[in-house]
Amino acid sequence: MARRAERAVGAGLVTRPGVEPLLIPAGVLEFYAAQREALGADPVSVLAQGRPRVTPPTQGEGEDALLVERDAQGQVQVGGGSPALVRLLAFLTMPRSRAAALGHARLLGCDPGEDAEVLDGLVDDGLVIVRG
C-alpha cells in the first residue's frame, strides 16, 4: 500500500503517494513486534522447530493509529499518530476540496482556525499535496 505510486486523480487536497494512514485494533502492533523478536535472526529455523510462543493480543477495545510512509529512497517507515490526525489523513486519501477537509477536521475535534493550521501543517510537512 505505501509502495503504491499514485492516488486517485482529481483536484484538491490529497495525501501524498506513499503515505498510508491506518487504524488497527489495539495490541496488534505489539503482537507483531513480539512475533518478530521471537523469530530472531533466523526465522526459518525457528519456524522449522515450531512456532515461537507469543501470546496473541486479547480482543479488546480501542485502536492504534499508524502512519506508514515511503521515503524518496523507497524505504518504508511506520510511525504513530493521533487517531484524529490519522482519520483526517484517511479522509484525504481521495482528493477533497479545502472546505470539505476543513469540515472533516472540525468533525474530528479541531476548532475553527485550528483546522486551517492543521491542514497547512500537513501540506508544509509533505504529507498532503494540493492538486490543480
All heavy atoms as an XYZ file, in Angstrom:
956
protein
N       0.808     -1.179      0.000
C       0.000      0.000      0.000
C       0.857      1.250      0.000
O       0.654      2.104     -0.838
C      -0.998     -0.090      1.134
C      -0.553      0.510      2.428
S      -1.652      0.107      3.747
C      -0.571     -0.971      4.609
N       1.821      1.388      0.919
C       2.658      2.590      0.926
C       3.599      2.601     -0.274
O       4.148      3.633     -0.614
C       3.460      2.676      2.214
N       3.756      1.469     -0.924
C       4.616      1.408     -2.096
C       3.894      1.840     -3.367
O       4.514      2.012     -4.394
C       5.178     -0.005     -2.257
C       6.075     -0.378     -1.098
C       6.777     -1.686     -1.386
N       7.482     -2.171     -0.230
C       8.703     -1.804      0.112
N       9.346     -0.926     -0.604
N       9.277     -2.310      1.181
N       2.590      1.996     -3.313
C       1.836      2.441     -4.487
C       2.323      3.813     -4.913
O       2.613      4.672     -4.091
C       0.344      2.529     -4.176
C      -0.289      1.190     -3.996
C      -1.778      1.367     -3.821
N      -2.308      0.153     -3.234
C      -3.207      0.102     -2.285
N      -3.709      1.210     -1.785
N      -3.625     -1.037     -1.812
N       2.359      4.015     -6.201
C       2.902      5.264     -6.717
C       1.869      6.373     -6.854
O       2.215      7.526     -6.863
C       3.574      5.013     -8.061
N       0.606      6.050     -6.970
C      -0.376      7.075     -7.290
C      -1.580      7.053     -6.362
O      -1.876      6.064     -5.733
C      -0.855      6.893     -8.731
C       0.205      7.181     -9.766
C       0.777      8.576     -9.689
O       0.018      9.544     -9.471
O       1.992      8.720     -9.846
N      -2.278      8.141     -6.348
C      -3.554      8.313     -5.661
C      -4.623      8.492     -6.729
O      -4.323      8.708     -7.896
C      -3.529      9.566     -4.768
C      -2.705      9.421     -3.541
C      -3.563      8.777     -2.469
N      -2.797      8.673     -1.247
C      -2.745      7.573     -0.536
N      -3.401      6.510     -0.895
N      -2.052      7.527      0.562
N      -5.864      8.474     -6.311
C      -6.964      8.750     -7.230
C      -6.762     10.122     -7.858
O      -6.265     11.038     -7.219
C      -8.291      8.689     -6.484
N      -7.145     10.239     -9.114
C      -6.986     11.510     -9.816
C      -8.055     12.495     -9.360
O      -9.104     12.097     -8.865
C      -7.042     11.312    -11.345
C      -5.876     10.479    -11.813
C      -8.359     10.714    -11.782
N      -7.748     13.756     -9.538
C      -8.695     14.806     -9.202
C      -8.013     15.950     -8.494
O      -6.935     15.800     -7.923
N      -8.667     17.089     -8.537
C      -8.128     18.287     -7.900
C      -8.493     18.304     -6.428
O      -9.480     17.693     -6.011
C      -8.682     19.529     -8.586
N      -7.680     18.983     -5.646
C      -7.960     19.162     -4.227
C      -6.798     18.742     -3.352
O      -5.679     18.545     -3.822
N      -7.078     18.611     -2.083
C      -6.090     18.154     -1.108
C      -6.127     16.630     -1.065
O      -7.208     16.031     -1.008
C      -6.420     18.704      0.281
C      -6.329     20.218      0.438
C      -6.998     20.653      1.734
C      -4.881     20.655      0.416
N      -4.965     16.003     -1.081
C      -4.889     14.542     -1.062
C      -3.564     14.133     -0.404
O      -2.573     14.838     -0.522
C      -5.007     13.959     -2.495
C      -3.854     14.364     -3.382
C      -5.189     12.452     -2.478
N      -3.582     13.025      0.327
C      -2.340     12.559      0.917
C      -1.347     12.230     -0.193
O      -1.728     11.749     -1.261
C      -2.539     11.330      1.822
O      -3.240     10.329      1.104
C      -3.283     11.672      3.089
N      -0.103     12.502      0.089
C       0.972     12.239     -0.870
C       1.048     10.738     -1.141
O       0.861      9.929     -0.233
C       2.294     12.746     -0.272
C       3.535     12.305     -1.009
C       4.803     12.851     -0.366
N       5.061     12.460      0.997
C       5.523     11.267      1.392
N       5.734     10.311      0.520
N       5.764     11.032      2.665
N       1.319     10.354     -2.404
C       1.550      8.932     -2.668
C       2.660      8.421     -1.759
O       3.665      9.098     -1.541
C       1.990      8.909     -4.129
C       1.358     10.134     -4.720
C       1.412     11.162     -3.621
N       2.461      7.252     -1.195
C       3.425      6.687     -0.265
C       3.077      6.937      1.188
O       3.750      6.439      2.085
N       2.026      7.703      1.439
C       1.561      7.958      2.804
C       0.261      7.178      3.003
O      -0.697      7.384      2.266
C       1.315      9.459      3.061
C       0.655      9.690      4.407
C       2.620     10.231      2.964
N       0.259      6.261      3.966
C      -0.928      5.454      4.236
C      -1.305      5.542      5.707
O      -0.577      5.049      6.577
C      -0.686      3.989      3.870
C      -0.510      3.751      2.401
C      -1.747      4.061      1.576
O      -2.876      3.979      2.103
O      -1.574      4.386      0.393
N      -2.421      6.168      6.013
C      -2.912      6.196      7.394
C      -3.662      4.897      7.694
O      -4.437      4.420      6.862
C      -3.859      7.395      7.396
C      -4.290      7.546      5.979
C      -3.208      6.993      5.116
N      -3.408      4.315      8.857
C      -4.048      3.053      9.229
C      -4.566      3.105     10.660
O      -3.876      3.577     11.555
C      -3.047      1.894      9.148
C      -2.476      1.524      7.807
C      -1.399      0.462      7.979
C      -3.564      1.016      6.899
N      -5.742      2.579     10.859
C      -6.291      2.357     12.199
C      -6.434      0.848     12.352
O      -7.124      0.207     11.551
C      -7.641      3.053     12.358
C      -7.566      4.572     12.309
C      -8.950      5.169     12.149
C      -6.909      5.105     13.564
N      -5.747      0.290     13.331
C      -5.784     -1.156     13.547
C      -6.208     -1.430     14.984
O      -6.072     -0.563     15.845
C      -4.416     -1.813     13.243
C      -3.320     -1.258     14.154
C      -4.046     -1.634     11.769
C      -1.996     -1.964     14.022
N      -6.731     -2.627     15.252
C      -7.131     -2.941     16.629
C      -5.950     -2.790     17.597
O      -4.805     -3.124     17.266
C      -7.587     -4.395     16.546
C      -7.967     -4.594     15.107
C      -7.027     -3.716     14.324
N      -6.240     -2.284     18.776
C      -5.206     -2.090     19.799
C      -4.498     -3.405     20.077
O      -5.125     -4.457     20.159
C      -5.821     -1.534     21.071
N      -3.202     -3.358     20.200
C      -2.409     -4.532     20.542
C      -1.819     -5.283     19.370
O      -0.900     -6.076     19.547
N      -2.310     -5.059     18.179
C      -1.821     -5.805     17.015
C      -0.356     -5.483     16.730
O       0.447     -6.376     16.454
C      -2.705     -5.542     15.775
C      -2.074     -6.098     14.506
C      -4.085     -6.128     15.986
N       0.015     -4.214     16.805
C       1.398     -3.833     16.510
C       2.362     -4.423     17.536
O       3.430     -4.920     17.169
C       1.531     -2.313     16.460
C       2.848     -1.772     15.911
C       3.099     -2.284     14.500
C       2.845     -0.270     15.929
N       1.977     -4.415     18.804
C       2.830     -5.009     19.833
C       2.980     -6.516     19.616
O       4.049     -7.091     19.791
C       2.276     -4.741     21.234
C       2.390     -3.289     21.671
C       1.268     -2.420     21.130
O       0.273     -2.956     20.580
O       1.394     -1.190     21.233
N       1.891     -7.174     19.212
C       1.935     -8.605     18.919
C       2.882     -8.875     17.753
O       3.711     -9.781     17.799
C       0.530     -9.119     18.604
C       0.480    -10.558     18.192
C       0.763    -11.563     19.102
C       0.141    -10.909     16.900
C       0.721    -12.894     18.732
C       0.100    -12.238     16.525
C       0.385    -13.233     17.436
N       2.784     -8.070     16.710
C       3.667     -8.214     15.556
C       5.135     -8.056     15.974
O       5.990     -8.863     15.594
C       3.300     -7.185     14.486
C       4.284     -7.111     13.350
C       4.293     -8.083     12.361
C       5.215     -6.084     13.276
C       5.208     -8.029     11.318
C       6.130     -6.022     12.244
C       6.118     -6.989     11.262
O       7.033     -6.929     10.249
N       5.422     -7.033     16.775
C       6.804     -6.800     17.223
C       7.304     -7.969     18.065
O       8.451     -8.403     17.922
C       6.887     -5.496     18.009
N       6.444     -8.510     18.930
C       6.841     -9.660     19.752
C       7.095    -10.885     18.878
O       8.042    -11.647     19.130
C       5.756     -9.953     20.790
N       6.272    -11.091     17.858
C       6.485    -12.215     16.945
C       7.814    -12.068     16.216
O       8.572    -13.033     16.081
C       5.352    -12.309     15.914
C       4.071    -12.840     16.459
C       4.104    -14.350     16.678
O       5.130    -14.998     16.709
N       2.927    -14.910     16.859
N       8.101    -10.875     15.722
C       9.364    -10.640     15.006
C      10.560    -10.906     15.922
O      11.538    -11.511     15.509
C       9.420     -9.200     14.483
C       8.450     -8.881     13.378
C       8.813     -9.500     12.094
N      10.137     -9.044     11.693
C      10.663     -9.280     10.522
N       9.992     -9.932      9.624
N      11.867     -8.873     10.235
N      10.455    -10.440     17.166
C      11.539    -10.665     18.115
C      11.694    -12.153     18.407
O      12.808    -12.671     18.470
C      11.275     -9.897     19.403
C      12.435     -9.983     20.383
C      12.206     -9.133     21.613
O      11.590     -8.060     21.498
O      12.674     -9.559     22.680
N      10.596    -12.859     18.572
C      10.646    -14.293     18.864
C      11.250    -15.084     17.706
O      11.904    -16.103     17.919
C       9.247    -14.811     19.186
N      11.068    -14.625     16.486
C      11.623    -15.318     15.323
C      13.130    -15.108     15.213
O      13.831    -15.928     14.640
C      10.932    -14.857     14.044
C       9.500    -15.335     13.875
C       8.852    -14.644     12.685
C       9.429    -16.842     13.738
N      13.641    -14.015     15.749
C      15.077    -13.766     15.773
C      15.684    -13.572     14.402
O      15.002    -13.306     13.415
N      17.008    -13.751     14.348
C      17.756    -13.502     13.125
C      17.580    -14.613     12.099
O      17.841    -14.409     10.918
C      19.240    -13.330     13.450
N      17.156    -15.799     12.551
C      16.987    -16.928     11.634
C      15.558    -17.463     11.738
O      15.318    -18.532     12.301
C      18.001    -18.028     11.963
C      18.023    -19.131     10.928
O      17.353    -19.004      9.881
O      18.714    -20.136     11.168
N      14.599    -16.730     11.187
C      13.197    -17.124     11.360
C      12.866    -18.485     10.758
O      12.025    -19.201     11.275
C      12.412    -16.011     10.686
C      13.369    -15.254      9.861
C      14.734    -15.504     10.413
N      13.559    -18.877      9.690
C      13.257    -20.158      9.056
C      13.515    -21.299     10.025
O      12.693    -22.201     10.185
C      14.056    -20.335      7.749
C      13.881    -21.730      7.173
C      13.637    -19.282      6.727
N      14.654    -21.275     10.710
C      14.905    -22.382     11.636
C      13.997    -22.350     12.843
O      13.606    -23.386     13.344
C      16.323    -22.449     12.069
O      17.124    -21.704     12.329
N      13.641    -21.164     13.308
C      12.712    -21.071     14.434
C      11.361    -21.658     14.035
O      10.761    -22.440     14.780
C      12.561    -19.610     14.911
C      11.452    -19.472     15.939
C      13.875    -19.098     15.481
N      10.896    -21.317     12.845
C       9.619    -21.852     12.375
C       9.693    -23.352     12.123
O       8.725    -24.073     12.355
C       9.163    -21.112     11.112
C       8.740    -19.662     11.335
C       8.530    -18.958     10.002
C       7.489    -19.587     12.186
N      10.849    -23.836     11.641
C      11.009    -25.270     11.394
C      10.947    -26.075     12.692
O      10.534    -27.236     12.690
C      12.323    -25.534     10.670
N      11.311    -25.440     13.795
C      11.278    -26.115     15.096
C       9.926    -25.954     15.784
O       9.730    -26.468     16.871
C      12.373    -25.555     15.998
C      13.763    -25.822     15.457
C      14.822    -25.054     16.227
O      14.558    -24.506     17.294
N      16.017    -25.008     15.670
N       9.031    -25.251     15.200
C       7.722    -24.990     15.799
C       7.571    -23.504     16.026
O       8.542    -22.794     16.284
N       6.377    -23.051     15.938
C       6.114    -21.611     16.092
C       6.608    -21.091     17.435
O       6.478    -21.778     18.433
C       4.631    -21.348     15.991
C       4.135    -21.389     14.569
C       2.883    -20.595     14.490
N       3.237    -19.206     14.339
C       3.011    -18.497     13.244
N       2.413    -19.032     12.238
N       3.362    -17.252     13.162
N       7.139    -19.887     17.455
C       7.504    -19.290     18.745
C       6.236    -19.052     19.569
O       5.161    -18.832     19.018
C       8.164    -17.971     18.359
C       7.691    -17.687     16.982
C       7.391    -19.013     16.335
N       6.373    -19.140     20.848
C       5.217    -18.982     21.739
C       5.047    -17.520     22.134
O       5.685    -17.047     23.066
C       5.393    -19.836     22.998
C       5.587    -21.298     22.715
C       4.275    -21.911     22.256
N       4.472    -23.333     22.015
C       3.979    -23.960     20.981
N       3.254    -23.334     20.103
N       4.196    -25.247     20.823
N       4.230    -16.829     21.412
C       3.889    -15.445     21.737
C       2.384    -15.400     21.881
O       1.648    -15.843     21.003
C       4.358    -14.460     20.646
C       3.906    -13.052     20.952
C       5.873    -14.509     20.500
N       1.939    -14.891     23.002
C       0.509    -14.831     23.272
C      -0.144    -13.760     22.399
O       0.288    -12.602     22.423
C       0.254    -14.512     24.756
O       0.967    -15.455     25.538
C      -1.222    -14.557     25.073
N      -1.158    -14.139     21.628
C      -1.838    -13.129     20.814
C      -2.569    -12.126     21.697
O      -2.922    -12.440     22.835
C      -2.819    -13.939     19.966
C      -2.893    -15.280     20.570
C      -1.711    -15.464     21.464
N      -2.788    -10.933     21.164
C      -3.485     -9.925     21.964
C      -4.933    -10.347     22.217
O      -5.541    -11.049     21.412
C      -3.427     -8.665     21.092
C      -3.248     -9.164     19.705
C      -2.494    -10.460     19.821
N      -5.447     -9.918     23.341
C      -6.848    -10.187     23.624
C      -7.692     -9.226     22.799
O      -7.261     -8.121     22.472
C      -7.160     -9.989     25.118
O      -6.825     -8.652     25.470
C      -6.383    -10.962     25.971
N      -8.870     -9.679     22.453
C      -9.789     -8.837     21.689
C     -10.296     -7.752     22.625
O     -11.183     -7.991     23.426
C     -10.947     -9.678     21.147
C     -11.824     -8.949     20.182
C     -11.253     -8.953     18.777
O     -10.296     -9.644     18.489
N     -11.828     -8.169     17.901
N      -9.708     -6.605     22.566
C     -10.097     -5.520     23.456
C     -10.701     -4.372     22.687
O     -10.988     -4.472     21.503
N     -10.869     -3.312     23.394
C     -11.396     -2.114     22.758
C     -10.245     -1.194     22.407
O      -9.156     -1.312     22.925
C     -12.375     -1.424     23.697
C     -13.638     -2.216     23.906
C     -14.709     -1.415     24.606
O     -14.681     -0.172     24.522
O     -15.555     -2.041     25.237
N     -10.528     -0.289     21.550
C      -9.531      0.706     21.175
C      -8.846      0.348     19.882
O      -9.073     -0.700     19.279
N      -8.004      1.265     19.478
C      -7.283      1.084     18.228
C      -5.959      1.830     18.305
O      -5.788      2.718     19.131
C      -8.120      1.579     17.052
C      -8.522      3.030     17.160
C      -9.642      3.412     16.210
O     -10.148      2.549     15.483
O     -10.007      4.584     16.219
N      -5.059      1.416     17.465
C      -3.783      2.095     17.313
C      -3.814      2.846     15.990
O      -4.267      2.310     14.973
C      -2.625      1.098     17.311
C      -2.402      0.454     18.668
O      -2.693      1.109     19.687
O      -1.943     -0.700     18.710
N      -3.365      4.073     16.012
C      -3.325      4.910     14.817
C      -1.896      4.923     14.292
O      -0.967      5.287     15.014
C      -3.795      6.323     15.152
N      -1.732      4.487     13.054
C      -0.403      4.381     12.454
C      -0.320      5.196     11.180
O      -1.315      5.391     10.481
C      -0.088      2.924     12.110
C      -0.166      1.917     13.241
C       0.077      0.523     12.705
C       0.833      2.258     14.329
N       0.885      5.609     10.883
C       1.159      6.291      9.636
C       2.321      5.558      8.972
O       3.423      5.497      9.520
C       1.516      7.757      9.901
C       1.588      8.656      8.696
C       0.266      8.665      7.937
C       1.955     10.060      9.113
N       2.045      4.972      7.824
C       3.056      4.250      7.057
C       3.502      5.184      5.942
O       2.674      5.691      5.184
C       2.480      2.938      6.470
C       3.540      2.190      5.680
C       1.901      2.070      7.581
N       4.824      5.413      5.861
C       5.356      6.349      4.864
C       6.498      5.729      4.088
O       7.382      5.110      4.663
C       5.926      7.597      5.540
C       4.924      8.570      6.044
C       5.625      9.823      6.543
O       6.006     10.667      5.697
O       5.796      9.935      7.759
N       6.475      5.931      2.789
C       7.598      5.559      1.927
C       8.390      6.821      1.648
O       7.829      7.840      1.222
C       7.077      4.958      0.610
C       8.209      4.494     -0.312
C       7.698      4.110     -1.697
N       7.298      5.323     -2.393
C       6.103      5.516     -2.940
N       5.181      4.609     -2.883
N       5.821      6.653     -3.559
N       9.694      6.771      1.894
C      10.511      7.961      1.641
C      11.013      7.959      0.191
O      10.702      7.049     -0.589
C      11.657      8.074      2.653
C      12.678      6.945      2.569
O      12.753      6.256      1.523
O      13.414      6.745      3.553
N      11.786      8.965     -0.162
C      12.271      9.129     -1.536
C      13.157      7.974     -1.987
O      13.258      7.691     -3.177
C      13.016     10.458     -1.661
N      13.802      7.282     -1.041
C      14.660      6.153     -1.378
C      13.886      4.830     -1.436
O      14.467      3.782     -1.658
C      15.802      6.011     -0.354
C      16.816      7.144     -0.418
C      16.296      8.424      0.209
O      15.565      8.404      1.188
N      16.655      9.548     -0.380
N      12.568      4.883     -1.180
C      11.749      3.673     -1.230
C      11.666      2.919      0.079
O      11.035      1.868      0.143
N      12.304      3.440      1.119
C      12.243      2.796      2.422
C      10.899      3.093      3.084
O      10.399      4.215      2.994
C      13.375      3.290      3.329
C      14.759      2.980      2.794
C      15.000      1.488      2.696
O      14.711      0.742      3.617
N      15.510      1.051      1.558
N      10.329      2.102      3.742
C       9.033      2.266      4.388
C       9.235      2.376      5.891
O       9.940      1.561      6.495
C       8.096      1.091      4.047
C       6.780      1.206      4.802
C       7.847      1.044      2.549
N       8.635      3.395      6.484
C       8.694      3.635      7.921
C       7.285      3.575      8.485
O       6.335      3.999      7.832
C       9.279      5.026      8.211
C      10.636      5.281      7.598
C      11.713      4.420      8.198
O      11.699      4.141      9.391
N      12.649      3.976      7.378
N       7.169      3.061      9.700
C       5.880      3.023     10.385
C       6.002      3.860     11.647
O       6.917      3.670     12.441
C       5.474      1.580     10.763
C       4.150      1.573     11.516
C       5.402      0.708      9.521
N       5.085      4.796     11.808
C       5.064      5.642     12.991
C       3.652      5.750     13.532
O       2.694      5.310     12.905
N       3.560      6.323     14.685
C       2.256      6.511     15.306
C       1.747      7.919     15.090
O       2.485      8.815     14.688
N       0.493      8.074     15.333
C      -0.124      9.387     15.231
C      -1.373      9.403     16.079
O      -1.817      8.358     16.554
N      -1.938     10.559     16.243
C      -3.188     10.624     16.991
C      -4.291     10.031     16.122
O      -4.258     10.153     14.892
C      -3.527     12.069     17.365
O      -3.993     12.766     16.233
N      -5.279      9.381     16.744
C      -6.380      8.842     15.942
C      -7.063      9.911     15.082
O      -7.414      9.648     13.935
C      -7.333      8.261     16.990
C      -6.436      7.886     18.125
C      -5.379      8.973     18.147
N      -7.228     11.120     15.606
C      -7.883     12.173     14.828
C      -7.053     12.547     13.601
O      -7.590     12.708     12.499
C      -8.139     13.398     15.698
N      -5.744     12.676     13.766
C      -4.878     13.015     12.646
C      -4.904     11.912     11.591
O      -5.016     12.175     10.391
C      -3.449     13.262     13.119
C      -2.436     13.547     12.021
C      -2.777     14.850     11.303
C      -1.037     13.586     12.585
N      -4.819     10.668     12.029
C      -4.830      9.543     11.088
C      -6.180      9.473     10.368
O      -6.245      9.210      9.171
C      -4.462      8.233     11.812
C      -4.695      7.023     10.926
C      -2.998      8.287     12.252
N      -7.253      9.750     11.078
C      -8.578      9.777     10.432
C      -8.668     10.901      9.388
O      -9.260     10.721      8.321
C      -9.674      9.940     11.470
C     -10.049      8.664     12.141
C     -11.281      8.838     13.044
N     -11.714      7.555     13.526
C     -11.173      6.904     14.548
N     -10.173      7.432     15.217
N     -11.633      5.714     14.904
N      -8.091     12.043      9.688
C      -8.088     13.138      8.717
C      -7.284     12.741      7.480
O      -7.724     12.951      6.347
C      -7.526     14.419      9.340
C      -7.453     15.634      8.416
C      -8.829     15.997      7.855
C      -6.839     16.817      9.164
N      -6.123     12.146      7.685
C      -5.314     11.706      6.549
C      -6.026     10.614      5.757
O      -5.948     10.578      4.528
C      -3.939     11.236      7.024
C      -3.013     12.359      7.501
C      -1.804     11.790      8.223
C      -2.594     13.245      6.345
N      -6.746      9.732      6.441
C      -7.515      8.695      5.750
C      -8.607      9.335      4.886
O      -8.858      8.902      3.756
C      -8.118      7.720      6.753
N      -9.254     10.367      5.403
C     -10.262     11.100      4.642
C      -9.644     11.697      3.377
O     -10.285     11.758      2.325
C     -10.865     12.196      5.532
C     -11.905     13.036      4.859
C     -13.178     12.535      4.628
C     -11.630     14.339      4.489
C     -14.159     13.326      4.006
C     -12.604     15.134      3.874
C     -13.868     14.616      3.634
N      -8.389     12.102      3.481
C      -7.713     12.764      2.368
C      -7.002     11.795      1.427
O      -6.228     12.229      0.572
C      -6.735     13.811      2.901
C      -7.383     14.999      3.605
C      -6.336     15.877      4.264
C      -8.256     15.786      2.648
N      -7.252     10.502      1.541
C      -6.684      9.572      0.553
C      -7.413      9.688     -0.778
O      -6.937      9.173     -1.785
C      -6.692      8.109      1.050
O      -8.025      7.718      1.352
C      -5.772      7.924      2.247
N      -8.546     10.354     -0.778
C      -9.252     10.733     -2.000
C      -9.186     12.256     -2.077
O      -9.311     12.927     -1.050
C     -10.714     10.292     -1.950
C     -10.904      8.799     -1.855
S     -10.361      7.928     -3.330
C     -11.530      8.522     -4.526
N      -8.988     12.829     -3.253
C      -8.915     14.284     -3.352
C     -10.183     14.948     -2.800
O     -11.296     14.517     -3.101
C      -8.768     14.536     -4.854
C      -8.205     13.269     -5.395
C      -8.788     12.174     -4.549
N      -9.989     15.960     -1.960
C     -11.104     16.681     -1.338
C     -10.881     18.182     -1.479
O      -9.739     18.650     -1.506
C     -11.198     16.367      0.161
C     -11.183     14.917      0.526
C     -12.467     14.218      0.173
N     -12.373     12.819      0.631
C     -13.382     12.034      0.774
N     -14.603     12.440      0.496
N     -13.214     10.793      1.187
N     -11.956     18.901     -1.503
C     -11.848     20.358     -1.516
C     -11.318     20.818     -0.157
O     -11.437     20.104      0.850
C     -13.210     20.999     -1.781
O     -14.068     20.801     -0.670
N     -10.766     22.005     -0.126
C     -10.287     22.555      1.148
C     -11.443     22.690      2.132
O     -11.302     22.378      3.308
C      -9.589     23.897      0.926
C      -9.004     24.483      2.215
C      -8.071     25.630      1.928
N      -7.580     26.218      3.158
C      -6.507     25.799      3.829
N      -5.810     24.777      3.376
N      -6.128     26.408      4.934
N     -12.607     23.109      1.634
C     -13.769     23.251      2.509
C     -14.172     21.913      3.119
O     -14.474     21.830      4.311
C     -14.941     23.866      1.740
N     -14.155     20.857      2.322
C     -14.505     19.527      2.838
C     -13.473     19.062      3.857
O     -13.821     18.486      4.901
C     -14.618     18.521      1.694
N     -12.191     19.311      3.580
C     -11.126     18.916      4.513
C     -11.242     19.686      5.823
O     -11.088     19.109      6.907
C      -9.760     19.132      3.873
N     -11.525     20.979      5.740
C     -11.697     21.782      6.955
C     -12.900     21.292      7.753
O     -12.840     21.173      8.977
C     -11.869     23.262      6.601
C     -10.632     23.968      6.045
C     -11.013     25.347      5.501
C      -9.541     24.060      7.090
N     -13.990     20.994      7.071
C     -15.178     20.480      7.749
C     -14.910     19.154      8.432
O     -15.361     18.923      9.562
N     -14.160     18.285      7.777
C     -13.851     16.987      8.386
C     -12.929     17.168      9.590
O     -13.087     16.486     10.606
C     -13.234     16.048      7.348
C     -13.307     14.622      7.749
N     -14.479     13.908      7.725
C     -12.360     13.778      8.217
C     -14.258     12.677      8.154
N     -12.977     12.578      8.462
N     -11.986     18.077      9.479
C     -11.098     18.360     10.612
C     -11.910     18.841     11.817
O     -11.645     18.440     12.959
C     -10.039     19.390     10.220
N     -12.911     19.662     11.573
C     -13.771     20.135     12.671
C     -14.592     18.988     13.252
O     -14.776     18.896     14.464
C     -14.659     21.288     12.201
C     -13.872     22.589     12.067
C     -14.754     23.797     11.844
N     -15.492     23.735     10.599
C     -15.023     24.149      9.413
N     -13.805     24.659      9.335
N     -15.755     24.065      8.344
N     -15.081     18.087     12.398
C     -15.799     16.903     12.897
C     -14.917     16.054     13.811
O     -15.403     15.404     14.732
C     -16.285     16.028     11.733
C     -17.498     16.511     10.977
C     -17.754     15.609      9.774
C     -18.719     16.532     11.885
N     -13.624     16.065     13.524
C     -12.674     15.279     14.316
C     -12.176     16.013     15.557
O     -11.337     15.497     16.279
C     -11.489     14.859     13.433
C     -11.851     13.883     12.307
C     -10.684     13.720     11.352
C     -12.284     12.536     12.879
N     -12.674     17.226     15.782
C     -12.346     17.917     17.022
C     -11.544     19.192     16.906
O     -11.257     19.827     17.926
N     -11.160     19.602     15.710
C     -10.429     20.857     15.558
C     -11.385     22.036     15.726
O     -12.520     21.998     15.267
C      -9.798     20.954     14.169
S      -8.312     19.985     13.953
N     -10.899     23.063     16.359
C     -11.657     24.306     16.464
C     -11.490     25.096     15.171
O     -10.491     24.930     14.458
C     -11.137     25.156     17.632
C     -11.430     24.517     18.980
O     -12.498     23.872     19.103
O     -10.595     24.674     19.894
N     -12.457     25.971     14.856
C     -12.269     26.845     13.698
C     -10.972     27.637     13.856
O     -10.664     28.136     14.927
C     -13.498     27.763     13.734
C     -14.543     26.954     14.454
C     -13.766     26.169     15.491
N     -10.217     27.718     12.808
C      -8.900     28.354     12.855
C      -7.813     27.323     13.051
O      -6.816     27.312     12.339
N      -8.006     26.447     14.037
C      -7.053     25.350     14.255
C      -7.101     24.382     13.077
O      -6.073     23.822     12.687
C      -7.400     24.630     15.557
C      -6.477     23.482     15.876
C      -6.928     22.687     17.088
O      -8.150     22.605     17.352
O      -6.050     22.122     17.745
N      -8.295     24.199     12.496
C      -8.448     23.291     11.359
C      -7.557     23.707     10.192
O      -6.869     22.882      9.596
C      -9.915     23.186     10.927
C     -10.568     24.555     10.688
O      -9.912     25.595     10.860
O     -11.758     24.555     10.329
N      -7.517     25.009      9.894
C      -6.678     25.514      8.806
C      -5.197     25.330      9.135
O      -4.401     24.973      8.262
C      -6.992     26.973      8.526
N      -4.825     25.559     10.399
C      -3.423     25.364     10.804
C      -3.004     23.907     10.626
O      -1.897     23.628     10.168
C      -3.239     25.770     12.262
C      -3.278     27.254     12.513
C      -3.107     27.584     13.995
O      -2.405     26.837     14.705
O      -3.686     28.595     14.428
N      -3.880     22.992     11.004
C      -3.572     21.563     10.867
C      -3.379     21.213      9.393
O      -2.390     20.579      9.022
C      -4.667     20.695     11.512
C      -4.513     19.228     11.130
C      -4.643     20.848     13.031
N      -4.320     21.619      8.540
C      -4.199     21.318      7.106
C      -2.942     21.930      6.507
O      -2.218     21.272      5.758
C      -5.426     21.811      6.345
C      -6.665     20.954      6.432
C      -7.803     21.596      5.654
C      -6.409     19.554      5.930
N      -2.687     23.191      6.831
C      -1.491     23.853      6.302
C      -0.225     23.151      6.790
O       0.741     23.004      6.048
C      -1.475     25.328      6.682
C      -2.584     26.112      5.994
O      -3.138     25.631      4.977
O      -2.928     27.211      6.493
N      -0.241     22.687      8.036
C       0.901     21.949      8.566
C       1.122     20.636      7.841
O       2.267     20.243      7.577
N       0.038     19.939      7.508
C       0.159     18.684      6.767
C       0.739     18.909      5.374
O       1.544     18.115      4.884
C      -1.196     17.980      6.675
C      -1.759     17.451      7.992
C      -3.178     16.943      7.797
C      -0.863     16.363      8.570
N       0.351     20.035      4.753
C       0.908     20.384      3.451
C       2.379     20.757      3.609
O       3.242     20.285      2.858
C       0.100     21.521      2.784
C       0.805     22.041      1.530
C      -1.314     21.043      2.458
N       2.694     21.592      4.593
C       4.084     22.001      4.831
C       4.980     20.804      5.130
O       6.146     20.782      4.713
C       4.168     23.001      5.992
C       3.560     24.353      5.653
O       3.323     24.641      4.458
O       3.303     25.119      6.613
N       4.447     19.808      5.842
C       5.220     18.603      6.181
C       5.325     17.616      5.021
O       6.012     16.602      5.135
C       4.604     17.895      7.388
C       4.757     18.699      8.677
O       5.604     19.625      8.713
O       4.017     18.393      9.643
N       4.595     17.879      3.939
C       4.657     16.997      2.774
C       3.789     15.757      2.866
O       3.895     14.868      2.023
N       2.938     15.686      3.872
C       2.043     14.525      3.992
C       0.838     14.673      3.065
O       0.251     13.686      2.633
C       1.587     14.345      5.436
C       2.686     13.997      6.432
C       2.144     14.029      7.846
C       3.280     12.635      6.106
N       0.449     15.906      2.796
C      -0.694     16.210      1.947
C      -0.203     17.124      0.836
O       0.607     18.021      1.067
C      -1.822     16.888      2.762
C      -2.931     17.398      1.854
C      -2.381     15.916      3.794
N      -0.696     16.869     -0.366
C      -0.354     17.721     -1.508
C      -1.613     18.404     -2.020
O      -2.730     17.946     -1.757
C       0.345     16.927     -2.644
C      -0.535     15.762     -3.110
C       1.709     16.436     -2.187
C       0.030     14.996     -4.297
N      -1.415     19.499     -2.730
C      -2.524     20.251     -3.313
C      -2.446     20.055     -4.826
O      -1.429     20.358     -5.438
C      -2.439     21.755     -2.976
C      -3.632     22.497     -3.552
C      -2.353     21.957     -1.471
N      -3.532     19.539     -5.386
C      -3.593     19.346     -6.833
C      -4.530     20.367     -7.463
O      -5.587     20.630     -6.930
C      -4.141     17.958     -7.157
C      -3.223     16.844     -6.867
C      -3.787     15.629     -7.556
N      -3.134     14.411     -7.123
C      -3.743     13.250     -7.071
N      -5.013     13.144     -7.404
N      -3.100     12.179     -6.693
N      -4.106     20.844     -8.636
C      -4.876     21.681     -9.527
C      -5.780     22.619     -8.893
O      -6.656     23.221     -9.263
